[in-house]
Amino acid sequence: MSSEATAPISVPQHVLDYFGEHRTMTLATASPTGVPHAATLLFVNSGPQLYFWTRPETTTAKQIAQNPVVSFTVDDYVEDWTKTKGVQGTGECRVMLNASEIIDIARLFGEKYPNAQSSGATTNISFFRITPTQIQFIDNTEGGSASDDEFGLDFKREVVYSVFTGLPRQEALGFTGELQPVNVAEGEIIVRQGAPADKIFIIIKGEVGIEREEPDGSTVELDTLRDGQFFGEVAILRDTPREATAKALTDVTLLALQRDTFQKLVAGSLGTTGDFDSVIKQRLEQGGGV
């Protein structure tokens, strides 16, 4: 991976404000066999990350333990569809285990819901963190439309946050179901130089260091990658073993995409998606990579 990696992504302030102004979200989970479940939950946010609590015995908690991929919606019901606003997103959800982080999130809940009475005990509930992979903002006040020729309404929506920055958007949306969440602890190796290239990785949260071992035994640090950047594609594109080692500099949450799926993505996009085309050519022309 070269130093020309995609820049970390951010969320527009009006979307963060929308999260702060709303009290509930609808969360959709699924079992490993695809049985869906939806629940309405109180939530808080810290930047684009969303937090909620539920009891360990609920269907929501059980399905997240089996399948961490979730979808969520935050919106209001309005009679006039031209005034519709809302947020829709997908993400990776995990139970929180760090006591100090749980205390911080419980404090956010207390600030957002000051009228909620509580004894302060949190031993019988679990707190969860949603790390979004994509967020869409719906704002029909900015131009939703209805058609005289077709049934239904066309909602005005915009992708405001995506870990697929640098990948062709339409093609990326088509393979989201094939992305597999991967959690790597700080200090662990994600891919090792010389190993077969079987996946590419998209960083949802954390920092990854890219380094290469030289013939004389020395190690050269090539890059540090962060949220929204991806790596591992160079060796697949060149059909060679890994050309560098990727190591977790912090605890890292990743999405992994299998080699065959990525190759189909490239084959279907080159020559049709200019930005992605240029990214791939850069990867192949530059000397370093993973």
NUMIVO-731700 format. One line per 8 residues: for each residue x, y, z of C-alpha. Coordinates in steps of 0.2 Angstrom, whole numbers. Each point is the difference from the previous one (the first is absolute). Layout:
REM residues N
X Y Z  ...
***
This chain:
REM residues 290
0 0 0  7 17 -5  -1 16 10  -13 6 -13  -14 -9 10  -17 7 1  -2 13 13  -10 -4 16
-18 4 -1  -11 12 10  -18 3 3  -8 17 -4  -5 10 15  -19 1 -4  0 -19 1  8 0 17
-12 13 5  -15 -11 -6  7 -14 11  1 11 15  -18 7 -2  -8 -17 -1  -4 -12 14  -4 -17 -8
7 -11 -15  -7 -15 -8  14 -14 0  -1 -15 -12  9 -16 4  1 -17 -7  4 -17 5  14 -10 -9
-14 -9 -10  -8 17 -5  -14 1 12  -3 19 2  -5 10 15  -4 18 3  0 10 17  -2 18 5
13 6 12  7 15 9  17 6 -7  14 12 2  14 4 -12  18 6 1  4 6 -17  -7 -13 -13
1 -14 13  -17 -5 7  -3 -8 18  -15 -8 7  -3 -12 15  -11 -16 1  -1 -15 11  10 -15 -5
-15 -11 -1  -8 10 -14  -1 -6 -18  10 15 -5  15 -4 12  -1 -19 -5  0 4 -19  14 13 1
11 -13 9  -3 -12 -14  1 13 -14  7 17 3  -6 8 -17  -15 12 4  -11 13 -9  -7 15 9
-12 14 -3  -3 17 9  -15 10 -6  -16 8 4  -18 -4 -7  -7 15 -9  -17 1 -9  8 11 -14
13 -11 -10  8 15 -6  6 4 17  8 -17 3  17 -1 8  10 -14 7  16 -10 1  2 -18 -6
16 -10 2  9 -17 1  13 -4 12  10 -12 11  -7 -2 18  9 -7 15  -3 -1 19  10 12 10
12 -8 13  11 14 6  -6 7 16  6 17 -2  -8 2 -17  -16 -7 7  0 14 13  3 13 -13
-14 -6 -11  -12 -2 16  4 19 3  -5 4 -18  -16 -9 3  -3 10 16  3 17 -9  -11 -4 -14
-14 -8 10  0 10 17  -18 -5 4  4 -19 0  0 -6 17  13 -13 4  8 -8 16  17 2 -9
2 -19 -1  5 -7 -17  4 -18 4  -16 -7 -8  2 9 -17  13 0 -13  6 15 -10  4 -1 -19
10 10 -12  -5 2 -19  14 4 -11  -8 6 -16  6 -7 -17  -12 12 -9  -12 14 4  -13 8 -11
-9 16 4  -18 2 -7  -6 18 -2  -16 2 -11  0 18 4  15 1 -12  -9 -8 -15  -10 -16 2
-12 -3 -14  -15 -10 -6  -3 -6 -17  -16 0 -10  5 -15 -9  6 -12 14  -7 -5 17  9 6 15
11 14 5  18 4 -3  9 5 16  15 12 -1  15 -10 8  18 3 1  14 -11 5  9 10 13
12 -13 8  7 -15 -7  15 -12 3  -1 -3 -19  9 17 -4  11 -4 -15  -10 -14 -6  -13 1 -14
-16 4 10  -13 -9 -10  10 -16 -1  5 1 18  -18 1 6  -3 -16 -9  13 -11 9  -3 7 18
-8 -16 5  16 -9 -4  11 10 12  5 -9 16  3 10 16  18 -4 8  6 6 16  19 1 3
8 4 17  14 13 1  17 -7 -4  -7 -15 -11  5 -3 -18  -14 1 -12  9 -5 -16  18 -6 -1
13 4 -13  2 -15 -12  -17 -8 4  -13 -3 -13  -12 14 -4  -17 -6 3  -10 16 6  0 19 0
-4 9 16  -10 16 4  4 8 16  -16 5 10  9 6 16  18 0 6  18 2 -8  10 -12 -10
18 1 -3  7 -6 -17  19 -6 0  11 -9 -11  15 -11 4  15 3 -11  13 -13 -6  12 6 13
-12 -4 14  -4 18 4  -19 6 1  -6 15 -9  -16 8 6  -10 5 -16  -17 7 7  -13 2 13
-18 -3 -5  -15 6 9  -19 -1 -1  -7 -1 -17  16 -5 -9  3 -17 -8  14 -12 -3  5 -17 -6
-5 3 -18  17 2 -8  5 -18 1  -17 -6 -6  2 12 -15  17 -6 -4  -3 -18 4  15 -1 12
2 -4 18  -2 14 13  14 13 -3  -1 8 18  -6 -4 17  -16 8 8  0 2 19  -13 6 11
7 16 9  -16 1 11  -15 -12 2  -7 0 -18  -17 -4 -8  1 -5 -18  -11 -6 -14  7 -14 -10
-4 -3 -19  5 -17 -8  12 1 -15  -12 -7 -13  -13 13 5  12 14 -1  6 -6 -17  -18 1 -7
-1 17 7  15 6 -9  -5 -9 -16  -17 8 0  6 17 4  16 4 -10  -3 12 -14  -18 4 7
5 9 16  13 13 -2  5 3 18  2 -19 4  9 -3 -17  13 13 5  2 -7 18  3 -18 -7
13 7 -12  9 9 14  1 -15 10  8 -10 -14  12 13 -5  7 4 18  13 -11 7  -7 -4 17
-16 -10 5  -8 -14 10
***
